[in-house]
């Protein structure tokens, strides 16, 4: 890694609220890790972020079922009244299972990321997101303090 890139990573980490150890960040990047965390700061390579978000959403069908009924209906084509009725009886996991079984998870994730960005999902503290570009790769950075 070039000196200028090392300096950029060091300055970037110093500007974050959590100020993660920049040396550890460099080690993770050089190891080719696409998703790693250093001192409550999560770094995810932009080439992998959609897949990672889809995996996390598919592992929590309850959360999938908690999305706004109109949003789910718009993305999946399921009647909004049906979704609202399921949500009214707190069948959130059933709604999530339906989304996955219909093969609509990828579409829902893309629409979710497009509407809210990635910070809302990956940064539970304040929803913020930063970007770090190194060696021609971009990392989405989430400071979860």
C-alpha positions in Angstrom: 0.0 0.0 0.0 1.3 3.5 -0.9 2.2 5.9 1.8 -0.5 8.4 0.6 -3.1 5.6 1.1 -1.8 4.8 4.6 -2.0 8.5 5.5 -5.5 8.8 4.0 -6.7 5.8 6.2 -5.0 7.2 9.3 -6.7 10.6 8.8 -10.0 9.0 7.9 -10.0 6.9 11.1 -8.9 9.9 13.2 -11.9 11.9 12.0 -14.4 9.2 13.0 -16.0 9.5 16.5 -14.7 6.1 17.5 -11.2 6.7 16.1 -10.5 3.0 15.3 -6.9 1.9 15.1 -5.9 2.7 11.6 -3.2 0.0 11.5 -5.8 -2.7 12.2 -7.9 -1.2 9.4 -5.0 -1.4 7.0 -4.3 -5.0 8.0 -7.9 -6.0 7.3 -7.9 -4.2 3.9 -4.6 -5.8 2.9 -5.9 -9.2 3.9 -8.7 -8.7 1.4 -11.5 -8.8 4.0 -14.8 -7.5 2.5 -16.6 -7.1 5.8 -14.8 -6.4 9.1 -15.2 -4.4 12.3 -12.5 -2.5 14.2 -13.5 -0.9 17.5 -17.2 -0.7 16.8 -16.6 0.7 13.3 -17.8 -1.6 10.5 -16.2 -1.6 7.1 -18.0 -3.3 4.1 -16.6 -3.4 0.6 -19.0 -1.9 -1.9 -18.7 -4.9 -4.2 -20.2 -7.1 -1.4 -22.6 -4.8 0.5 -25.8 -5.8 -1.3 -25.1 -9.5 -0.8 -24.2 -9.0 2.9 -27.4 -6.9 3.4 -29.5 -9.6 1.7 -28.0 -12.3 3.9 -28.7 -10.3 7.1 -32.3 -9.6 6.0 -32.9 -13.2 5.1 -31.7 -14.3 8.5 -34.3 -12.1 10.2 -37.6 -12.7 8.6 -39.4 -10.9 11.4 -37.6 -7.7 10.5 -38.5 -8.2 6.8 -42.2 -8.4 7.8 -41.9 -5.1 9.7 -41.3 -3.0 6.6 -44.1 -0.6 5.7 -47.0 -2.5 4.1 -47.1 -0.1 1.1 -43.4 -0.7 0.5 -43.7 -4.5 0.7 -46.7 -4.3 -1.6 -44.9 -2.1 -4.1 -41.9 -4.3 -4.3 -43.5 -7.7 -4.1 -46.8 -7.2 -5.8 -48.6 -8.7 -2.8 -51.9 -6.9 -2.1 -51.3 -4.2 0.5 -54.5 -5.1 2.4 -53.2 -8.6 2.9 -49.9 -7.4 4.3 -51.7 -5.0 6.6 -54.0 -7.7 7.9 -51.0 -10.0 8.6 -49.1 -7.2 10.3 -52.2 -6.3 12.3 -52.2 -9.8 13.9 -48.4 -9.4 14.4 -47.6 -12.1 11.8 -44.4 -10.2 10.8 -42.3 -13.4 10.5 -44.9 -14.9 8.2 -44.7 -11.8 6.0 -40.9 -12.1 5.9 -41.1 -15.8 5.0 -43.5 -14.9 2.2 -41.1 -12.3 0.8 -38.3 -14.9 0.8 -40.4 -17.7 -0.6 -41.6 -15.5 -3.5 -38.0 -14.8 -4.4 -38.4 -11.0 -3.8 -35.7 -10.5 -1.2 -33.1 -9.2 -3.7 -35.7 -6.7 -5.1 -36.7 -5.6 -1.6 -33.1 -5.1 -0.5 -32.3 -3.0 -3.6 -35.4 -0.8 -3.1 -34.6 -0.5 0.6 -30.9 0.5 -0.1 -32.1 2.9 -2.8 -34.7 4.6 -0.5 -32.7 4.7 2.8 -29.1 4.1 1.8 -27.1 1.5 3.8 -26.6 3.5 7.0 -30.2 2.8 8.3 -29.5 -1.0 8.2 -25.8 -1.2 9.2 -25.5 1.7 11.6 -27.9 1.2 14.5 -26.4 4.1 16.4 -27.3 7.1 14.1 -27.8 5.7 10.6 -24.8 7.6 9.2 -22.5 6.2 6.6 -19.1 7.3 5.4 -17.0 6.0 2.4 -13.4 5.2 2.2 -11.7 4.6 -1.1 -8.4 2.6 -1.1 -6.6 0.7 -3.8 -9.4 1.3 -6.2 -11.9 -0.2 -3.8 -14.6 1.6 -1.9 -15.7 0.7 1.6 -18.9 1.8 3.3 -18.1 2.7 6.9 -20.5 2.6 9.8 -19.4 4.1 13.1 -21.6 2.2 15.7 -19.8 3.7 18.7 
